Amino acid sequence: MPAIQKGDLVLVSGASGYIATQTVKDLLDAGFPVRGTVRSADKGDYLKNLFKDSAVPFDYVIVKDIAEAGAFDEAVKGVVGVAHTASPFHLKADDPDELIKPAVNGTVGILDSIKKNNPNVKRVVITSSVAAILDDDIPKPHTYEEDHWNAYSVREVKEKGRDATPGDKYRASKTLAEQAFWKWIEDNKPSWDGAAIHPSLVRATFLRSLRPRLGSVRAGPGLVNWFTGNHQESELKAIKEAPFNWVDVRDVSLGHLRALTTPEASGQRFITSNGPLSPIDYVLSFAKHYPDRKTYPNGDAEASRRKEINGAANFYNGAKATKVLGVQYHEIDGSIKDTIDSVIKRLGI
């Protein structure tokens, strides 16, 4: 099916989010006017000022509650492409529905709004996650492809409810929201088509202010508290040994842009991930690029364990995004340096 063309208006939901803000920038730089949805005028005005020098316009509409019926009715009017990035992300939910309902209802809601108000949309790309692919029934280490689905977290939440782990509550929300997306397309057979982007742990540069989030940065950008020595000693072992997969935010953003513009992306899921990463990688890179700063754990002695720890991680194969979308992933050391530089600049630390 035809993809969107340069100059087409694109809606980016949740435009003040980390991935979304970079996606807005890349769309604008590529010649696509953007309408963003935000929860408040303050967030929208911040983005308007951030992108004030763009050659093509950025504007915003306020959507206070993405789960509310008809929330996107006005936002979708006149757009040709949609990047739906808005979804709750935190690990503090007591009731799983705190995450699942807005994730699912927000996804179905924006599709219903398109159906009612905009027959000219050509493609909808949603931000899913490797959280919708990981399945803890499968022993580690395991290589995941796009045909995997996370049945484990959905089952855990169904069986345990509030007693499910915070991680399973979040992962179930991403799984169920994406499944709702594909089911809606199957049931409604719209004139437009869809694609899904599945990032792993997202890092690198920050376009927006981080100061309001300083109290929660350990769960968000850059493990800043760790870098600046604000960690608890009891956390060190878990932090040093936690294996992830990672991807640069600029590669995730490019994945969204290319999924909107590449005809062959129609109906596809795309993992965007660049392989295993542990906080030891951060420590070593921080020590390399900031040798005069002594407020981080000394990682020199851990260098020999990098391969061991990263080798124990699952692997999310991001090769399809390279083959179909042309995403060439940033290398790890440069991306980590960009992360640290960006955080230090924005937080003034």
C-alpha positions in Angstrom: 0.0 0.0 0.0 1.2 3.6 -0.6 3.2 5.2 2.2 3.2 8.8 3.1 5.0 11.4 1.0 7.2 14.4 1.9 5.0 17.3 2.8 2.2 15.2 4.3 0.9 16.2 7.7 1.8 13.7 10.4 0.2 13.3 13.8 2.5 12.3 16.6 0.6 11.3 19.8 2.3 11.8 23.1 4.7 14.3 21.4 6.5 15.3 24.6 7.7 11.8 25.3 11.3 10.8 24.9 11.0 8.8 21.7 8.2 11.0 20.4 10.2 14.3 20.7 13.1 12.9 18.6 10.5 11.5 16.1 9.0 14.9 15.8 12.4 16.5 15.1 13.3 13.9 12.5 9.9 14.2 10.7 10.3 18.0 10.6 13.9 17.8 9.4 12.7 15.4 6.6 10.0 17.9 5.5 6.9 16.6 7.2 4.7 19.1 9.0 3.8 17.7 12.4 0.8 18.0 14.7 1.6 16.7 18.2 -0.8 15.7 21.0 0.2 16.7 24.5 -1.5 16.7 27.9 -1.1 20.4 28.7 -0.4 23.7 27.0 2.9 24.0 28.9 4.2 20.8 27.2 2.9 22.0 23.8 4.5 25.4 24.1 7.8 23.9 25.2 7.8 21.9 22.0 6.7 24.8 19.8 9.7 26.8 21.1 12.0 23.8 20.7 11.0 23.5 17.0 10.5 27.2 16.3 13.2 27.3 13.6 12.0 24.3 11.7 11.4 24.8 8.0 8.0 23.1 8.2 5.5 23.8 10.9 4.9 22.1 14.2 1.7 22.6 16.1 -0.1 20.8 18.9 -3.5 19.9 20.3 -4.3 19.0 23.9 -5.4 15.5 24.7 -5.7 15.2 28.4 -6.8 11.6 28.6 -5.9 9.2 25.8 -8.2 6.6 27.1 -11.3 8.8 26.9 -13.7 7.9 24.0 -13.2 10.4 21.2 -10.1 11.9 22.7 -8.4 12.0 19.3 -11.4 13.1 17.2 -10.0 16.6 16.4 -6.3 15.6 16.4 -6.6 13.2 13.5 -8.4 15.5 11.1 -6.4 16.4 8.1 -3.4 14.2 8.8 -2.0 11.6 6.3 0.2 9.6 8.7 0.0 8.8 12.4 2.8 7.9 14.8 1.0 6.7 17.9 3.6 6.8 20.7 1.4 7.8 23.6 1.2 5.1 26.3 1.8 5.0 30.0 5.2 3.9 31.2 6.0 3.4 34.8 6.5 0.6 37.3 4.3 1.9 40.1 0.9 0.5 39.1 -1.0 -1.3 41.8 -3.9 -2.4 39.7 -2.7 -3.6 36.2 -5.5 -1.7 34.6 -3.8 1.5 35.5 -1.4 0.6 32.6 -3.5 -1.7 30.5 -6.6 0.4 30.1 -5.0 3.6 28.8 -2.6 1.6 26.6 -5.3 -0.4 25.0 -8.1 2.2 25.0 -5.7 4.9 23.7 -4.6 2.6 20.8 -8.1 1.6 19.9 -9.4 5.1 20.5 -7.1 6.7 18.0 -8.0 4.1 15.4 -11.7 4.7 16.0 -11.1 8.5 15.6 -9.4 8.0 12.3 -12.3 5.8 11.1 -14.8 8.4 12.0 -13.0 11.6 11.0 -10.3 11.0 8.4 -10.6 8.6 5.5 -7.4 10.0 3.9 -4.9 8.5 6.4 -2.4 6.3 4.6 -0.4 4.7 7.4 -0.5 4.3 11.2 2.7 3.3 13.0 2.5 2.4 16.7 5.3 2.4 19.3 5.3 -1.0 20.8 8.3 -2.5 22.6 10.4 -5.6 23.0 8.3 -6.0 26.2 5.6 -7.3 23.8 8.0 -9.9 22.4 9.9 -11.1 25.5 8.5 -14.4 26.9 9.9 -15.5 30.3 8.7 -19.0 29.7 11.7 -19.3 27.3 15.0 -19.8 29.1 17.8 -17.2 28.7 19.7 -16.5 26.7 17.4 -16.6 23.7 17.3 -14.8 20.3 13.9 -13.1 19.7 12.5 -12.3 16.3 9.4 -10.3 15.3 7.2 -13.4 15.3 7.5 -13.8 19.1 4.7 -12.6 21.5 4.8 -12.1 25.2 2.3 -14.7 26.5 3.9 -15.0 29.9 3.2 -11.4 31.2 -0.4 -11.5 30.0 -0.9 -14.7 31.8 0.8 -13.5 34.9 -1.4 -10.4 35.1 -4.6 -12.4 34.4 -3.8 -14.9 37.1 -2.2 -12.7 39.8 -3.8 -9.3 39.2 -2.4 -6.8 41.6 0.2 -9.4 42.8 1.9 -9.6 39.4 5.3 -8.0 39.2 5.6 -4.4 38.1 7.5 -5.5 35.1 4.8 -7.9 34.0 2.1 -5.3 34.4 3.9 -3.0 32.1 4.9 -5.7 29.6 1.3 -6.9 29.5 0.1 -3.4 28.7 2.4 -3.2 25.7 1.5 -6.7 24.5 -2.3 -6.2 24.8 -2.2 -2.7 23.2 -0.3 -4.0 20.2 -2.6 -7.1 19.9 -5.6 -4.7 20.0 -4.0 -2.7 17.1 -3.6 -5.6 14.8 -7.0 -7.0 15.7 -8.7 -3.7 15.0 -7.1 -3.7 11.5 -8.2 -7.2 10.9 -11.7 -6.6 12.0 -12.2 -3.2 10.3 -10.2 -3.6 7.2 -9.4 0.1 6.8 -8.1 1.7 3.6 -4.9 2.6 5.4 -2.3 0.1 6.7 -0.1 -0.2 9.9 3.3 -1.1 11.3 4.8 -1.5 14.7 8.2 -0.4 16.1 9.7 -2.5 19.0 12.5 -0.7 20.7 14.6 -2.3 23.4 16.2 0.0 26.2 16.3 3.4 24.6 19.3 5.7 25.3 21.2 8.7 23.8 20.6 12.4 23.4 17.7 14.3 25.0 15.9 17.2 23.3 13.6 18.1 26.1 14.3 19.4 29.6 15.1 16.8 32.2 15.0 19.0 35.3 11.4 18.1 36.2 12.2 14.4 36.1 15.4 14.5 38.2 13.8 12.5 41.0 12.9 9.6 38.7 15.8 9.5 36.3 17.1 6.2 37.4 14.0 4.6 35.8 14.2 6.9 32.9 17.0 8.6 31.0 20.6 7.7 31.4 20.8 6.2 34.9 21.8 9.7 36.0 21.6 9.1 39.7 24.1 6.3 39.3 26.5 8.4 37.3 26.4 11.2 39.8 26.9 9.1 42.9 23.3 9.3 44.2 22.8 5.6 44.3 22.4 3.3 47.3 25.2 0.8 47.9 22.5 -1.9 48.1 21.6 -1.2 44.5 25.1 -1.6 43.1 25.2 -5.4 42.6 21.8 -5.4 40.9 22.7 -2.5 38.7 26.1 -3.8 37.7 24.7 -7.3 36.8 21.4 -6.3 35.1 21.7 -7.2 31.4 19.6 -5.3 28.8 19.4 -4.9 25.1 19.8 -1.3 23.9 19.1 1.1 21.0 19.9 4.7 20.3 16.8 6.9 20.4 17.8 8.3 17.0 17.6 4.8 15.5 14.1 4.3 17.0 13.0 7.7 15.6 14.4 6.8 12.2 12.5 3.5 12.4 9.2 5.4 12.9 10.0 7.8 10.0 10.9 5.0 7.6 8.0 2.8 8.7 5.7 5.7 7.7 7.4 6.3 4.3 8.5 2.8 3.2 5.8 0.9 1.2 7.3 -2.5 2.2 6.7 -1.7 5.9 3.0 -2.4 5.5 1.7 -4.8 8.1 5.1 -5.4 9.6 6.6 -5.5 13.1 10.1 -4.2 13.5 12.5 -4.8 16.4 14.8 -1.8 16.8 17.7 -3.0 19.0 21.4 -3.1 18.8 22.4 -6.0 21.1 23.2 -6.6 24.7 24.1 -3.8 27.1 24.9 -3.8 30.9 25.5 -0.8 33.2 29.2 -1.9 33.1 29.3 -0.6 29.6 28.1 2.8 30.9 30.6 2.8 33.7 33.5 2.0 31.4 32.5 4.6 28.9 31.9 7.2 31.6 35.4 6.6 33.0 36.9 6.8 29.5 35.2 10.1 28.5 35.2 11.8 32.0 38.4 10.7 33.7 38.3 13.8 36.0 34.9 13.0 37.5 35.1 10.8 40.6 31.4 10.5 41.4 30.8 7.2 39.6 31.7 3.6 40.6 35.1 2.7 39.3 34.4 0.3 36.4 38.0 -0.6 35.4 38.0 -3.9 37.3 34.7 -4.9 35.7 35.9 -4.7 32.1 36.7 -8.5 32.0 33.1 -9.2 33.0 31.4 -7.2 30.2 31.4 -10.1 27.8 30.2 -12.5 30.5 27.3 -10.4 31.6 26.2 -9.3 28.2 26.5 -12.8 26.9 23.9 -13.9 29.5 21.3 -11.5 28.1 18.5 -12.3 25.6 19.2 -11.0 22.1 16.5 -9.0 20.2 17.4 -9.3 16.5 17.1 -5.8 14.9 18.3 -6.9 11.5 14.9 -6.6 9.8 14.8 -2.8 10.6 18.1 -2.5 8.8 17.1 -4.6 5.8 13.6 -3.1 5.2 13.8 0.4 6.8 17.5 1.1 6.3 18.2 1.7 10.0 22.0 1.6 10.6 22.5 1.4 14.3 24.8 3.8 16.3 27.8 2.2 17.8 27.7 1.7 21.6 30.6 3.9 22.9 29.5 7.0 20.9 25.9 6.5 21.8 26.8 6.3 25.6 28.9 9.4 25.3 26.1 11.3 23.7 23.8 10.1 26.5 26.1 11.3 29.2 26.9 14.6 27.4 23.2 15.3 26.9 22.3 14.5 30.5 25.1 16.6 32.0 24.2 19.5 29.8 20.5 19.4 30.5 20.8 18.8 34.2 23.8 21.1 34.7 25.6 18.5 36.7 
